[in-house]
């Protein structure tokens, strides 16, 4: 079973930056991450969970929510089994608990579609890390 552990959350002022990390451990028949489509999701208080970014581990272009395009970057360090979410020019509306999750899908196109979902079908989840942005 793969475990995912997020870190890097915290409180910063608007305009600041944070880098979230998600470390994968354990063994899975679905690979080092328990899937080939890696994603970051977030849930703000009183709101539904939303997909922030997804990354197909076999290459290609990551997918981002419109609200974070140009500000957030998802990346992977396979040697460390770690997925990152670099968040720049943070806004108060970015305040949320951020989760990493993985799923096995058949194509990069489907991984991109996953970004636009709430992640209900993801196979593995971390417990989340809280990001608070003050104005």
C-alpha positions in Angstrom: 0.0 0.0 0.0 1.3 3.5 -0.9 1.3 6.2 1.7 1.3 9.9 0.7 2.4 12.5 3.2 2.1 16.2 2.5 4.1 19.0 4.1 5.0 22.6 3.5 1.8 24.3 4.4 1.7 27.4 6.6 0.5 31.0 6.9 1.8 33.7 4.5 0.7 37.1 3.3 -0.8 37.6 0.0 1.8 37.8 -2.7 4.0 35.3 -1.0 5.1 31.8 -2.0 5.0 28.3 -0.6 6.2 25.0 -1.8 4.2 22.0 -0.9 5.7 18.5 -0.9 4.1 15.1 -1.1 6.3 12.1 -0.3 5.3 8.7 -1.4 6.3 5.6 0.5 5.4 1.9 0.6 4.8 -0.6 -2.1 2.1 -0.7 -4.8 1.5 -2.7 -7.9 0.6 0.6 -9.4 4.1 1.9 -9.1 6.0 4.2 -6.8 3.1 6.6 -6.4 0.2 4.2 -6.4 -0.8 5.5 -9.8 0.5 7.3 -12.9 -1.6 10.5 -12.6 -0.5 12.6 -9.7 -2.6 15.4 -8.5 -3.0 18.2 -6.0 -6.5 19.1 -4.7 -7.7 21.6 -2.2 -10.7 22.2 -0.1 -11.5 25.6 1.5 -13.9 25.8 4.5 -17.5 25.5 3.4 -16.5 24.7 -0.2 -16.3 21.6 -2.3 -12.9 20.0 -3.0 -11.4 21.1 -6.3 -8.6 19.9 -8.5 -5.6 22.2 -8.6 -3.1 20.5 -10.8 -2.4 17.0 -12.3 0.7 15.5 -13.7 1.1 12.5 -15.9 4.3 10.7 -14.8 5.1 9.5 -18.3 5.6 13.0 -19.6 3.5 15.7 -21.2 2.1 18.9 -20.0 0.6 19.3 -16.6 -2.9 20.5 -16.2 -4.0 23.4 -14.0 -7.1 25.0 -12.7 -7.7 28.3 -14.4 -7.6 30.0 -11.0 -3.9 28.9 -10.5 -2.5 29.0 -14.0 0.6 31.0 -14.2 1.1 31.0 -10.4 1.3 27.3 -9.4 3.7 24.6 -10.8 3.4 20.9 -10.2 6.6 18.9 -10.5 8.1 15.5 -9.7 11.4 14.4 -8.3 11.3 10.7 -9.0 14.6 10.1 -7.1 12.9 11.3 -4.0 9.4 9.9 -4.8 8.2 13.4 -4.2 5.6 15.6 -5.9 5.8 19.3 -5.4 3.4 22.2 -5.8 5.2 25.5 -6.1 2.7 28.3 -5.3 3.6 31.9 -6.1 1.7 35.2 -5.9 -0.6 33.6 -3.4 -4.0 35.1 -2.8 -6.4 34.9 0.1 -8.7 32.7 -2.0 -6.0 30.1 -2.1 -6.6 29.4 1.6 -7.5 25.8 1.9 -6.3 22.4 3.0 -4.2 20.9 0.1 -4.1 17.2 -0.6 -2.0 15.1 -2.9 -3.6 12.1 -4.5 -2.9 9.5 -7.2 -4.8 7.4 -9.6 -4.0 5.0 -12.4 -5.4 6.1 -15.7 -4.9 5.0 -19.3 -3.7 8.3 -20.9 -2.4 11.8 -20.4 -5.7 13.1 -21.7 -7.6 11.4 -18.9 -5.1 12.7 -16.3 -5.9 16.2 -17.6 -9.6 15.5 -17.2 -9.0 14.4 -13.6 -7.7 17.9 -12.8 -11.2 19.3 -13.5 -12.8 16.9 -11.0 -13.2 16.8 -7.2 -11.0 13.7 -7.2 -13.7 11.4 -6.0 -12.2 8.5 -7.9 -8.6 8.9 -6.8 -7.0 5.8 -5.4 -4.7 7.2 -2.7 -4.8 10.3 -0.6 -2.6 12.1 1.8 -4.0 13.7 5.0 -3.5 17.2 3.8 -1.6 20.3 4.7 -3.2 23.7 5.6 -2.4 26.8 3.7 -3.6 30.1 5.0 -3.1 33.4 3.1 -3.8 36.7 4.8 -4.6 39.9 3.0 
